Amino acid sequence: MLSLSDRQLQTIMDAARAIGPDRRDVYLQRIEAMLRLRRRFDDRDVTEIAALATCGLVHQHIDRLCLANRDELMTSDHVRRRYLDLILTRRDAVLSAAG
């Protein structure tokens, strides 16, 4: 079970408004998976994860990924690769910290 502050929950709900109702379940599952990988997270982490979780779910020709390079426009394929890289990097960090 995840524990979120009111502010974190509001961030997730705000990002969900851009996603069609039929895709919101996928969005929430992505958020849960990424938050579980981090184990400890703050408001900034939740904001980044909410942005990442929307990638590919919001129907646009170009997705804007708001992370380190906020002004960099990426195609959907680049966003998906960045999303997977982030998940694998976080997983590896968690595994090395635990081991």
C-alpha positions in Angstrom: 0.0 0.0 0.0 1.3 3.5 -0.9 0.9 6.5 1.3 0.5 9.8 -0.4 0.1 13.3 0.9 -2.8 15.5 -0.2 -0.4 17.5 -2.4 1.0 14.4 -4.1 -2.5 13.0 -4.7 -3.6 16.3 -6.2 -0.5 16.2 -8.5 -1.5 12.8 -9.8 -5.2 13.8 -10.2 -4.2 16.9 -12.1 -2.1 15.0 -14.6 -4.8 12.4 -15.0 -7.2 15.0 -16.4 -5.2 15.0 -19.7 -5.8 11.3 -20.1 -8.9 9.7 -21.4 -11.0 7.8 -18.8 -10.4 4.5 -20.6 -6.6 4.9 -20.1 -6.4 6.1 -16.5 -6.1 2.7 -15.0 -2.9 2.2 -17.0 -1.7 5.6 -15.8 -2.3 4.7 -12.1 -0.7 1.3 -12.5 2.4 3.0 -13.9 2.5 5.5 -11.0 2.2 2.7 -8.5 5.0 0.7 -10.1 7.4 3.6 -10.3 6.7 4.7 -6.7 7.2 1.2 -5.4 10.6 1.1 -7.2 11.7 4.3 -5.4 10.3 3.2 -2.0 10.9 6.7 -0.5 9.7 9.6 -2.5 8.9 13.3 -2.1 6.6 15.8 -3.9 9.2 16.4 -6.7 9.5 12.6 -7.3 5.7 12.3 -7.6 5.6 15.2 -10.0 8.2 13.6 -12.3 6.5 10.2 -12.1 3.1 11.7 -12.9 4.7 13.3 -16.0 6.4 10.1 -17.1 3.3 8.0 -16.5 1.3 10.1 -19.0 3.8 9.4 -21.9 2.0 7.6 -24.6 -1.4 7.9 -23.0 -2.0 11.5 -24.0 -2.7 11.5 -27.8 -0.3 14.1 -29.2 2.1 14.1 -32.1 5.0 15.0 -29.8 5.2 14.4 -26.0 7.0 16.9 -23.8 9.0 15.1 -21.1 9.5 17.4 -18.1 12.6 16.1 -16.4 16.2 17.4 -16.5 16.0 18.8 -20.1 12.6 20.5 -19.8 12.9 22.3 -23.1 13.9 19.3 -25.1 11.1 17.9 -27.4 11.2 14.2 -27.9 9.2 11.9 -30.2 7.1 9.2 -28.6 9.8 6.6 -29.2 12.4 8.7 -27.4 10.0 9.2 -24.5 9.4 5.5 -24.2 13.1 4.7 -24.2 13.7 7.4 -21.6 10.9 6.1 -19.4 12.3 2.5 -19.6 15.8 3.8 -18.9 14.6 5.7 -15.8 12.8 2.6 -14.5 15.8 0.3 -15.0 18.1 2.9 -13.4 15.9 3.3 -10.4 15.5 -0.5 -10.0 19.3 -1.0 -10.2 19.8 1.8 -7.6 17.3 0.1 -5.2 18.8 -3.3 -5.7 22.4 -2.1 -5.1 21.3 -0.2 -2.0 19.5 -3.2 -0.6 22.3 -5.6 -1.4 
